[in-house]
């Protein structure tokens, strides 16, 4: 293993600091090549030898100038060889700074504890690490060498932050929940709060803390709308507002109910303001049962939904395969998410709102091709998906002119059990996307560090909520056979553990190294022209904030300026937000809309399609643009989805027939799925009636292991592989009758498996919503072979 030692003019070596090591790999190979290095990264991290990974094209002189040692990736890496290369290759000044750092950082204190589970079956369970101070934790936390970690707020000023959002004054609104996980109260009254954190002197640290609302109970998400804030607090969503100007909510309205509370880590969460001026969110397997758009009763779980800001017209959009805490949209407004148990990155291609009830279609798909997460300590504790994303949260994209170019467009996924925030390098693939491995943007050896929420703020920094808890595991409950001791399942589905903390919590900002410290930019009191100008911001959160203020402020006088942005046809992202602002103001006229449908920017065309009304005028605009054959396949997918929203006409029947025969459409999995929807909705090609064949064991095993949305291995273990979310499948046919297996697949919550009764609802979606009838027969045949 060779190394190249670089002299750095920007990396100060005088002060005590970690050793920084960079591995480089051939372009396109870094993502999948890192697996062999996990042991090295974990072994060196606790000694403050922090490893980063770049493709050779990214390893510019400016980028590598921050590192003490640069190493080429080797075929057979060895931790001791890397350590020797570092110690022999680093300059004397760097070695002295590193050794000084090891001596100066806060000492780690540990003690044995019977309440630390050992699901990993280590020879000895990990000992309990006593909590570190903020400085002690930061010293053990790695961000890329050209970035730095800065504290914004910590206990006792805040506690247990789980989500946050910014208002037009640049203040951070934080949802805090010390009630989690056992303190769930059906009344909705508890000990939690929404706290506003403000930096008044511009030093980068919050110095004013205002409790906007207290008496809350496990608030999981929040979104600022209508001069107040919507809080997801299952079983109900609340709207809170301050009407007398004292900084505290005096309005508390229930705007929606029906959200499950059977398991507190599977509840509704991740509220965000959408490009289309609606509120989006996710929900896990605790699910929802209540009234949706149109007033009909409905139930769903494990996926994404949207609703109006007054709580009306709830729509379920995308079915995921597991407990869902991931949400995000890229600059084009395409929707993404993620789940626990090895599926941290999903693309949401077809909304369930256009899928006929008698048709099974993929609405979302797992797209990450690397399952491992890159911990920098071996002392992580997981119940399943060992070494991977078992508690993935968030999927927000990085857009910021204040951060390095290599980070732009990558999505951040928090993995608190691994003490890190991984990056998904999301790239177009046909009509959909694929997520390659982008390594880490944060990782820690502090076993209390628990990042649960990350988003780029209006200042261009990455903001991180650190849950600060040694115990992250929720369920299943430890037992002698699994975990090493017998624990008790508490209220909310989590195992009871006296080591759970309910008071600590930190919020950090990740900024470019050496970046100036200043206040978060504000839009308070901004003129209409200033708000329109902010639609071109390099941060998504600021663009959406300006859009919302224009729409909610009924700023109709902005219409000419907004139309000019759309008509400019310059490829700027401001045009997308201008289009949706016009839509929200109900001033989107045919001229501007048609121009957007014909724009050179595929992202703008895509959003113009989505903004079409499902009426005759919208249909005329649609067929006057040619988007049905759009060269950008993701935009063509949006066109197919829109076609499914229109009432059936002979024109649409003809279009559906043509699409069903189009080689391009049939050659892309997403377009092919959308064409099925069109055939069912508008005719053109009758859906073939295929008689069910006897189940095929080999096909069933393939589906069990590899189906894009219904792979059983994501939740069940078999032959030592898979997950412990549900019962192991080894020998299942010897323990259960065929009728039970069929019922469990089609109605998983009808009879909860023995040992999983505490869940109350099954984590598994009804597989009839995910698999085709023949696929179900094949899987049942495979399960029947497991004796």
C-alpha positions in Angstrom: 0.0 0.0 0.0 1.7 3.2 -1.1 1.0 6.6 0.2 1.6 10.2 -0.9 2.3 12.8 1.7 1.2 16.3 0.9 2.3 19.6 2.4 -0.7 21.7 3.3 -0.9 25.4 3.5 -4.4 25.5 4.7 -4.4 22.8 7.4 -2.9 24.1 10.6 -0.7 21.6 12.4 0.2 23.6 15.5 -3.0 23.1 17.5 -3.9 19.6 18.8 -6.2 17.9 16.2 -7.1 14.5 14.7 -5.0 12.8 12.1 -6.7 13.1 8.7 -6.3 10.3 6.1 -7.7 10.2 2.6 -8.2 7.1 0.5 -8.6 7.6 -3.2 -10.1 5.2 -5.7 -10.6 5.0 -9.4 -13.6 7.1 -10.6 -16.9 5.3 -10.2 -15.4 2.7 -7.9 -15.4 4.4 -4.5 -18.9 3.5 -3.5 -18.7 -0.3 -3.8 -15.0 -0.5 -2.9 -15.3 0.7 0.6 -16.7 -2.5 2.0 -13.3 -4.0 2.6 -12.3 -0.9 4.5 -15.0 -1.0 7.2 -12.7 -2.7 9.7 -10.0 -0.2 9.1 -12.3 2.8 9.4 -13.8 1.4 12.6 -10.4 0.4 14.1 -8.7 3.8 13.5 -11.6 6.1 14.3 -11.4 5.6 18.1 -7.8 6.7 17.9 -8.8 9.9 16.1 -7.4 8.8 12.8 -10.2 10.0 10.7 -10.6 8.5 7.2 -12.3 10.1 4.2 -12.8 8.6 0.7 -12.8 10.4 -2.6 -12.8 9.3 -6.2 -9.7 10.3 -8.1 -11.5 13.0 -10.1 -12.6 14.6 -6.8 -9.0 14.5 -5.3 -8.0 17.9 -6.5 -5.0 19.7 -5.0 -7.4 21.9 -3.1 -9.3 18.9 -1.7 -6.3 16.8 -0.7 -4.6 19.8 0.8 -6.6 19.2 4.0 -5.1 15.8 4.6 -2.0 14.6 6.3 -1.7 11.3 4.3 -3.2 10.3 1.1 -3.4 6.5 0.3 -4.4 4.7 -2.8 -7.0 2.0 -2.2 -5.4 -1.4 -2.0 -6.9 -4.8 -2.9 -6.2 -6.3 0.6 -6.3 -3.5 3.1 -5.0 -4.1 6.6 -5.6 -1.8 9.6 -2.1 -2.1 11.0 -0.5 -1.5 7.6 -2.6 1.7 7.3 -1.6 2.8 10.8 2.0 2.2 10.0 1.7 4.2 6.7 0.1 7.0 8.6 2.8 7.1 11.3 5.7 6.9 8.9 4.2 9.1 6.2 2.7 12.0 8.2 4.9 15.1 8.8 6.4 15.4 12.3 4.2 18.5 13.0 1.1 16.5 12.2 2.2 13.7 14.4 2.8 16.0 17.3 -0.6 17.7 16.8 -2.3 14.3 16.7 -0.6 13.0 19.8 -1.4 16.2 21.6 -5.0 15.8 20.6 -5.2 12.3 22.1 -3.8 13.6 25.4 -6.0 16.7 25.5 -9.4 15.3 24.6 -11.8 14.4 27.4 -11.2 11.0 28.8 -13.8 8.3 28.0 -15.3 6.7 31.1 -17.0 3.2 30.9 -18.6 0.7 33.2 -20.2 -2.7 32.8 -24.0 -2.6 32.7 -26.6 -5.5 32.6 -28.9 -3.2 30.5 -26.7 -3.1 27.4 -28.0 -5.7 24.9 -25.6 -7.9 22.9 -27.6 -8.7 19.8 -24.2 -8.9 17.9 -23.2 -11.9 20.0 -19.9 -10.4 20.9 -17.7 -12.5 23.3 -18.5 -9.8 25.9 -21.2 -7.2 25.7 -20.1 -3.6 25.1 -19.7 -1.6 28.4 -21.7 1.5 29.1 -20.0 4.7 28.1 -20.7 7.6 30.4 -22.0 10.7 28.6 -19.4 13.2 27.3 -19.5 17.0 27.5 -20.3 18.8 24.3 -16.6 19.5 23.7 -15.8 15.9 24.5 -18.4 14.6 22.0 -17.3 17.0 19.3 -13.7 15.9 19.6 -14.8 12.4 18.8 -16.9 13.4 15.8 -15.7 13.5 12.2 -16.8 15.6 9.3 -14.9 15.8 6.0 -11.6 17.6 6.4 -12.7 20.7 4.5 -15.7 21.1 6.8 -16.0 21.8 10.5 -18.6 21.1 13.1 -20.0 24.0 15.2 -22.4 23.9 18.1 -25.6 25.9 17.8 -27.4 24.8 21.0 -27.3 22.1 23.6 -28.7 21.0 27.0 -29.9 22.5 29.3 -31.2 25.1 26.8 -32.8 22.4 24.6 -33.7 18.7 25.1 -34.1 15.7 22.9 -34.5 17.5 19.5 -36.3 15.3 16.9 -37.1 17.7 14.1 -36.7 21.4 13.3 -37.6 24.1 10.8 -36.8 27.8 10.2 -39.1 30.8 10.1 -38.8 34.0 8.1 -36.8 35.6 10.9 -34.1 32.9 10.7 -35.1 31.4 14.0 -35.0 27.7 14.5 -38.1 25.9 15.7 -37.3 22.7 17.4 -39.6 19.8 18.3 -38.4 18.3 21.6 -39.6 15.0 23.1 -38.4 13.6 26.4 -41.6 11.6 26.5 -40.3 9.3 23.8 -40.6 6.3 23.8 -42.9 5.2 26.6 -44.7 8.4 27.5 -47.4 8.3 24.8 -50.7 9.6 26.0 -54.0 9.1 24.0 -55.1 12.5 25.4 -52.2 14.2 23.6 -51.0 15.9 26.8 -47.5 15.4 27.9 -44.2 16.9 28.9 -42.9 17.9 25.4 -42.6 21.2 23.7 -41.8 23.3 20.6 -38.9 25.6 21.4 -37.7 28.6 19.3 -33.9 29.1 19.3 -32.5 32.4 18.1 -29.0 33.7 17.6 -29.3 37.4 18.3 -25.7 38.4 18.2 -24.5 36.6 15.1 -21.9 34.4 16.8 -23.4 31.2 15.5 -24.8 30.1 18.8 -28.4 30.4 20.0 -28.7 32.8 22.9 -32.5 33.2 23.2 -34.8 30.2 23.8 -38.6 30.6 23.9 -41.0 27.8 24.6 -43.6 28.4 22.0 -45.8 25.5 23.1 -45.6 23.0 25.9 -47.8 20.2 27.2 -47.2 18.3 24.0 -46.7 14.5 23.7 -44.1 13.0 21.4 -44.1 15.6 18.6 -42.4 13.9 15.7 -42.4 16.6 13.1 -43.4 20.2 12.4 -43.9 22.5 9.5 -44.5 26.3 9.6 -47.6 27.4 7.7 -50.4 30.0 8.0 -48.6 32.1 10.5 -48.3 29.2 12.9 -47.0 25.6 13.0 -48.5 22.2 12.3 -47.2 19.5 14.6 -47.5 15.8 14.0 -48.4 14.4 17.4 -50.1 11.1 16.8 -52.9 10.3 17.1 -53.6 13.8 16.1 -52.1 16.7 14.1 -52.2 20.1 15.8 -52.1 23.6 14.5 -50.5 26.1 17.0 -50.4 29.8 16.6 -49.5 32.9 18.6 -52.1 35.6 18.0 -51.2 38.1 20.8 -47.5 38.5 20.0 -46.0 37.2 23.2 -44.1 34.4 21.5 -46.2 31.6 22.9 -49.0 29.7 21.2 -52.5 30.7 22.3 -54.3 28.8 19.6 -54.2 25.0 19.7 -56.5 23.3 17.2 -56.7 19.6 16.2 -56.7 19.6 12.4 -56.4 15.9 11.8 -56.6 12.6 13.7 -56.5 8.9 13.1 -52.7 8.3 13.3 -51.6 5.2 15.1 -49.8 5.2 18.4 -49.3 1.5 18.9 -45.5 1.8 18.3 -43.9 5.2 19.0 -41.0 4.8 16.5 -43.4 3.9 13.7 -45.6 7.0 13.9 -46.3 9.8 11.5 -43.4 12.2 11.1 -41.1 14.2 8.7 -43.6 17.1 7.9 -42.4 19.4 5.1 -43.9 22.1 2.9 -44.1 20.8 -0.7 -43.3 22.3 -4.0 -47.1 22.1 -4.8 -47.9 24.1 -1.6 -49.2 21.1 0.2 -47.9 19.5 3.4 -46.0 16.2 3.0 -45.1 13.6 5.6 -44.3 10.0 6.3 -45.7 7.3 8.5 -44.4 4.0 9.7 -46.3 0.8 10.5 -48.3 2.4 13.3 -50.2 3.7 10.3 -53.3 5.7 9.8 -57.0 4.9 9.9 -59.5 7.7 9.4 -61.0 9.9 6.7 -59.1 10.9 3.6 -59.8 13.1 0.6 -63.5 12.9 -0.2 -64.5 11.9 3.3 -64.1 8.2 2.8 -62.6 5.9 5.5 -59.2 4.6 4.7 -56.2 3.0 6.3 -52.5 2.9 5.3 -49.0 2.7 6.6 -45.3 2.7 5.8 -45.1 5.4 3.2 -45.7 9.0 2.2 -48.8 11.2 2.2 -49.8 14.8 1.7 -52.6 17.1 2.9 -53.7 20.7 2.8 -52.4 22.9 5.6 -55.8 23.1 7.2 -55.7 19.3 7.6 -58.1 18.5 4.8 -57.8 16.3 1.7 -55.3 13.7 3.1 -53.9 11.5 0.3 -51.7 8.5 0.6 -49.1 8.6 -2.1 -46.3 6.0 -2.0 -46.1 2.6 -0.4 -42.8 1.7 1.2 -41.6 -1.7 2.4 -40.8 -0.9 6.0 -40.9 1.5 8.9 -40.6 4.9 7.2 -38.7 8.0 8.6 -37.1 9.2 5.3 -38.4 12.1 3.3 -36.8 14.5 0.8 -37.1 16.2 -2.6 -34.4 17.1 -5.0 -34.1 20.5 -6.8 -36.6 19.3 -9.4 -39.2 18.5 -6.7 -38.9 14.7 -7.3 -39.9 12.8 -4.2 -37.6 10.5 -2.2 -37.8 8.7 1.1 -36.2 5.9 3.0 -37.0 3.2 5.5 -35.4 1.1 8.2 -33.9 -2.3 7.6 -31.5 -1.9 4.7 -33.6 0.4 2.5 -32.4 4.0 3.3 -33.1 5.4 -0.2 -36.4 5.2 -2.1 -37.6 7.0 -5.3 -41.3 7.8 -5.4 -42.3 7.4 -9.0 -46.0 6.9 -9.2 -48.5 8.2 -6.7 -51.0 5.7 -5.4 -53.8 8.3 -6.1 -53.7 7.3 -9.8 -53.5 3.5 -9.3 -56.8 1.7 -9.7 -57.7 -0.4 -6.6 -57.7 -3.6 -8.5 -54.2 -3.1 -9.9 -50.9 -3.8 -8.2 -48.2 -1.3 -9.3 -44.9 -0.2 -7.8 -45.4 3.3 -6.4 -41.9 3.6 -4.8 -38.7 1.6 -5.1 -35.6 1.0 -3.0 -32.7 2.5 -5.1 -29.6 2.3 -2.9 -27.1 -0.2 -4.2 -24.8 -0.1 -1.2 -26.3 -1.4 2.0 -23.3 -0.8 4.4 -22.9 2.3 6.5 -19.4 3.6 7.3 -19.1 3.7 11.1 -15.8 5.0 12.6 -16.2 2.9 15.7 -16.8 -0.9 16.3 -18.9 -0.1 19.3 -22.2 0.4 17.5 -25.2 -1.6 18.8 -27.8 -2.9 16.4 -30.6 -5.5 16.6 -30.5 -6.4 12.9 -29.0 -5.3 9.6 -25.7 -5.3 11.3 -23.4 -2.7 9.9 -26.1 -1.2 7.7 -29.0 1.2 7.8 -31.4 -0.2 10.4 -32.7 3.1 11.7 -32.5 5.4 8.6 -34.1 8.8 9.1 -34.4 11.6 6.6 -33.4 11.9 2.9 -32.9 15.7 2.5 -30.7 16.9 -0.4 -27.7 19.2 -0.1 -28.0 22.5 -2.1 -25.7 25.2 -0.9 -23.2 27.6 -2.4 -21.4 27.6 0.9 -20.5 23.9 0.8 -18.1 22.1 -1.6 -19.2 21.2 -5.1 -18.8 17.5 -4.5 -21.6 17.5 -2.0 -24.2 19.2 -4.2 -27.2 17.1 -5.0 -26.3 14.3 -2.5 -28.9 13.2 0.0 -28.3 12.9 3.7 -29.5 9.8 5.6 -29.1 9.8 9.4 -28.3 6.4 11.0 -28.2 7.0 14.7 -27.3 3.4 15.6 -24.1 3.7 13.6 -23.5 7.3 14.9 -23.3 8.8 11.4 -25.0 10.7 8.6 -24.4 8.9 5.3 -24.6 10.4 1.9 -26.6 9.0 -1.0 -25.1 10.0 -4.4 -28.5 10.1 -6.2 -28.1 9.8 -10.0 -30.7 9.5 -12.8 -31.3 6.0 -14.2 -33.9 5.8 -16.9 -37.2 7.3 -15.7 -36.0 6.7 -12.1 -32.9 7.1 -10.0 -30.1 5.0 -8.4 -28.4 6.0 -5.1 -24.7 5.2 -5.0 -22.6 5.5 -1.9 -21.4 9.0 -1.1 -19.6 8.0 2.1 -20.3 10.2 5.2 -20.8 13.8 6.1 -20.6 13.1 9.8 -19.6 10.1 11.9 -18.7 9.8 15.6 -17.1 7.5 18.1 -19.1 9.0 20.9 -21.7 6.3 21.6 -24.2 8.9 22.7 -24.1 10.8 19.4 -27.3 10.0 17.7 -28.1 12.1 14.6 -31.8 11.8 13.8 -32.5 14.8 11.6 -30.3 16.7 9.1 -31.2 19.5 6.6 -29.5 22.4 4.9 -30.5 25.6 6.5 -31.2 29.1 4.9 -27.6 30.0 5.7 -26.2 27.2 3.5 -24.9 25.1 6.5 -25.9 21.5 7.2 -27.9 21.5 10.5 -28.0 18.3 12.6 -30.2 17.2 15.5 -28.2 15.0 17.9 -30.6 13.0 20.0 -27.8 12.2 22.4 -28.8 8.8 23.8 -26.7 5.7 24.5 -29.8 3.6 24.0 -31.3 4.0 20.5 -32.7 0.5 20.1 -36.5 0.5 20.3 -37.6 -3.1 19.6 -37.5 -6.1 19.6 -37.2 -6.5 23.3 -34.0 -8.2 24.5 -34.3 -11.8 25.7 -31.8 -14.3 27.0 -31.7 -15.9 23.5 -31.5 -12.6 21.6 -29.8 -9.8 23.3 -28.4 -11.6 26.3 -30.9 -10.7 29.0 -34.6 -10.6 29.6 -36.1 -7.1 29.3 -39.7 -5.9 29.4 -41.7 -4.3 26.6 -43.1 -1.0 27.7 -45.8 1.3 26.4 -45.1 2.4 22.9 -43.6 -0.9 21.9 -40.1 -0.1 23.1 -38.1 -2.2 25.6 -37.8 -0.6 29.0 -34.2 0.4 29.8 -33.0 2.6 32.7 -30.1 3.8 30.5 -32.4 5.8 28.3 -31.8 9.5 28.6 -34.6 12.1 28.5 -32.8 15.4 28.9 -29.7 15.7 26.7 -29.7 17.0 23.1 -27.6 19.1 20.7 -27.9 20.9 17.4 -24.9 21.4 15.3 -24.0 23.2 12.1 -21.6 21.8 9.5 -19.9 24.6 7.6 -17.0 25.1 5.3 -13.7 25.1 7.2 -12.9 28.7 8.1 -16.3 30.0 7.1 -17.3 33.3 8.6 -19.8 33.3 11.4 -22.9 35.4 10.9 -26.7 35.3 11.5 -29.0 33.1 9.6 -30.4 35.3 6.7 -33.9 36.6 7.2 -37.0 37.2 5.1 -38.9 39.0 7.8 -40.5 42.2 6.4 -39.2 41.3 2.9 -40.9 43.1 0.0 -42.7 41.3 -2.7 -39.8 41.9 -5.0 -37.3 40.5 -2.4 -39.4 37.4 -1.9 -39.5 36.8 -5.7 -35.7 37.3 -5.8 -35.3 34.7 -3.0 -36.9 32.1 -5.3 -33.4 31.9 -6.9 -31.7 31.1 -3.6 -29.0 28.4 -3.6 -30.8 26.7 -0.7 -34.0 24.8 -1.1 -35.4 25.7 2.3 -35.1 29.5 1.5 -36.7 29.1 -1.9 -39.7 27.2 -0.4 -40.0 29.7 2.4 -40.2 32.6 0.0 -42.7 30.7 -2.1 -44.9 30.0 0.9 -44.8 33.6 2.1 -45.9 34.8 -1.4 -48.7 32.3 -1.6 -50.0 32.7 1.9 -49.6 36.5 1.7 -51.8 36.4 -1.5 -49.1 38.5 -3.2 -51.0 38.7 -6.5 -49.0 41.8 -7.5 -46.0 39.4 -7.9 -47.7 37.7 -10.9 -45.9 39.7 -13.7 -42.5 39.1 -12.1 -43.3 35.4 -11.5 -44.4 35.0 -15.1 -41.2 36.6 -16.3 -39.2 34.0 -14.4 -41.1 31.2 -16.1 -40.9 32.7 -19.5 -37.2 33.5 -19.2 -36.4 29.9 -20.2 -32.9 30.2 -18.7 -32.8 26.8 -16.9 -32.8 28.5 -13.5 -34.4 26.8 -10.5 -36.3 30.0 -9.7 -38.7 29.2 -12.6 -39.9 26.0 -10.9 -40.8 27.9 -7.7 -42.3 30.8 -9.7 -44.5 28.3 -11.5 -45.8 26.8 -8.2 -46.2 30.2 -6.7 -48.4 31.2 -9.6 -50.3 28.0 -9.1 -50.8 28.7 -5.4 -52.0 32.2 -6.1 -54.3 30.8 -8.8 -52.8 33.1 -11.4 -51.0 30.5 -13.6 -52.3 31.4 -17.0 -52.1 29.3 -20.2 -49.3 31.3 -21.7 -46.9 30.8 -18.9 -48.0 27.3 -18.3 -47.5 26.4 -22.0 -44.0 28.0 -22.0 -43.1 25.9 -19.0 -44.3 22.7 -20.7 -42.0 23.6 -23.7 -39.0 24.8 -21.6 -35.5 23.6 -22.3 -35.1 22.6 -18.6 -36.6 19.1 -18.1 -37.1 19.9 -14.4 -39.4 22.8 -15.3 -41.3 20.8 -17.9 -41.8 18.1 -15.2 -43.3 20.5 -12.8 -45.5 22.1 -15.4 -46.9 18.7 -16.1 -47.6 18.1 -12.4 -49.3 21.5 -12.1 -51.8 20.8 -14.9 -55.5 20.7 -13.8 -57.2 17.3 -14.7 -59.7 19.0 -17.0 -60.2 19.8 -20.6 -58.0 22.9 -20.5 -55.2 20.9 -18.9 -55.6 18.1 -21.4 -55.3 20.6 -24.3 -52.1 22.1 -22.8 -50.8 18.6 -22.2 -51.2 17.4 -25.8 -50.0 20.7 -27.1 -46.6 20.2 -25.6 -45.3 16.8 -26.7 -44.3 15.8 -23.2 -45.9 12.4 -23.7 -42.7 11.6 -25.7 -40.4 13.7 -23.6 -36.7 12.8 -24.1 -36.1 13.0 -20.4 -37.6 9.8 -19.1 -38.3 11.1 -15.6 -40.3 13.9 -17.2 -42.1 11.3 -19.4 -43.0 9.4 -16.3 -44.6 12.6 -14.9 -46.5 12.8 -18.2 -47.8 9.3 -17.9 -48.9 9.9 -14.3 -50.7 13.0 -15.3 -52.5 11.1 -18.1 -53.8 8.8 -15.5 -55.4 11.7 -13.7 -57.5 12.9 -16.7 -61.0 11.5 -17.3 -61.0 8.9 -20.0 -61.5 10.2 -23.6 -61.0 8.5 -26.9 -57.8 10.5 -27.2 -56.5 9.0 -24.0 -57.6 5.5 -25.0 -55.5 5.9 -28.2 -52.6 7.3 -26.2 -52.7 4.4 -23.7 -52.7 1.9 -26.5 -49.7 3.5 -28.1 -47.8 3.7 -24.9 -48.5 0.0 -24.3 -46.7 -0.8 -27.5 -43.9 1.7 -27.3 -40.5 0.0 -26.9 -39.1 2.8 -24.9 -42.0 2.7 -22.4 -41.9 -1.0 -22.1 -38.1 -1.1 -21.8 -38.1 1.1 -18.6 -39.4 -0.3 -15.4 -41.1 2.9 -14.2 -42.6 3.8 -17.6 -43.8 0.2 -17.9 -45.5 0.4 -14.5 -47.2 3.7 -15.5 -48.4 2.2 -18.8 -50.2 -0.5 -16.8 -52.0 2.2 -14.9 -53.0 3.9 -18.2 -54.2 0.7 -19.7 -56.5 0.0 -16.7 -57.7 3.6 -16.4 -58.2 4.4 -20.1 -58.4 1.1 -21.9 -56.6 0.8 -25.2 -55.1 -2.6 -24.3 -57.1 -4.9 -22.3 -55.2 -6.2 -19.3 -54.7 -9.9 -20.0 -56.4 -12.3 -17.7 -53.8 -14.9 -16.7 -54.8 -18.0 -14.9 -52.8 -18.6 -11.8 -50.2 -21.3 -12.1 -49.0 -23.5 -9.2 -46.4 -21.6 -7.2 -42.8 -21.9 -8.2 -40.3 -22.4 -5.4 -37.4 -20.8 -7.3 -39.4 -17.8 -8.4 -40.7 -17.4 -4.8 -37.2 -17.4 -3.4 -36.2 -14.7 -5.8 -39.1 -12.6 -4.8 -38.5 -13.3 -1.1 -34.9 -12.0 -1.4 -34.9 -9.4 -4.2 -38.3 -7.9 -4.9 -37.8 -4.1 -5.2 -40.6 -3.2 -2.7 -41.8 -6.5 -1.3 -38.6 -8.4 -0.4 -39.4 -10.4 2.7 -35.7 -10.6 3.7 -36.0 -6.9 4.6 -38.0 -7.9 7.7 -37.4 -11.6 8.2 -34.3 -13.7 8.8 -33.5 -16.9 6.9 -30.4 -18.9 7.3 -28.6 -16.2 9.2 -29.4 -13.5 6.7 -32.0 -10.7 6.9 -33.7 -8.8 9.7 -35.4 -9.5 13.0 -38.3 -7.1 12.5 -40.5 -10.1 12.0 -40.3 -13.8 12.9 -37.4 -15.9 11.4 -38.5 -18.0 8.5 -36.3 -21.0 9.1 -38.6 -24.0 9.4 -41.8 -21.9 9.1 -43.6 -24.6 7.1 -43.1 -27.0 10.0 -44.6 -24.5 12.5 -47.5 -23.1 10.6 -50.2 -24.3 8.2 -50.4 -23.0 4.6 -53.7 -21.2 5.4 -51.9 -19.2 8.2 -49.1 -18.3 5.8 -51.5 -17.0 3.2 -53.5 -15.1 5.8 -50.3 -13.6 7.2 -49.3 -12.3 3.8 -52.6 -10.9 2.8 -53.8 -9.6 6.2 -50.6 -9.4 8.4 -52.3 -7.5 11.2 -55.2 -10.0 11.5 -53.1 -12.3 13.6 -49.8 -11.0 15.0 -47.1 -13.6 15.3 -46.3 -15.0 18.8 -43.6 -12.9 20.4 -44.6 -9.8 18.5 -47.9 -9.0 20.1 -46.5 -5.8 21.5 -46.4 -4.3 18.0 -50.3 -4.4 17.9 -50.1 -3.8 14.2 -47.8 -5.8 11.8 -44.8 -3.9 10.4 -45.5 -5.7 7.1 -47.9 -4.2 4.6 -50.6 -6.4 3.1 -48.6 -8.1 0.4 -51.5 -8.0 -1.9 -50.8 -4.3 -2.2 -47.2 -5.0 -3.3 -47.1 -8.4 -5.1 -49.0 -9.7 -8.1 -51.3 -12.7 -7.4 -48.9 -15.1 -9.2 -46.0 -13.6 -7.1 -47.9 -14.4 -3.9 -48.4 -17.9 -5.0 -44.7 -18.3 -5.8 -43.7 -16.9 -2.4 -46.2 -19.1 -0.6 -44.7 -22.1 -2.5 -41.2 -21.1 -1.3 -42.4 -20.6 2.3 -44.0 -24.1 2.1 -40.6 -25.5 1.3 -39.0 -24.2 4.5 -39.4 -27.2 6.7 
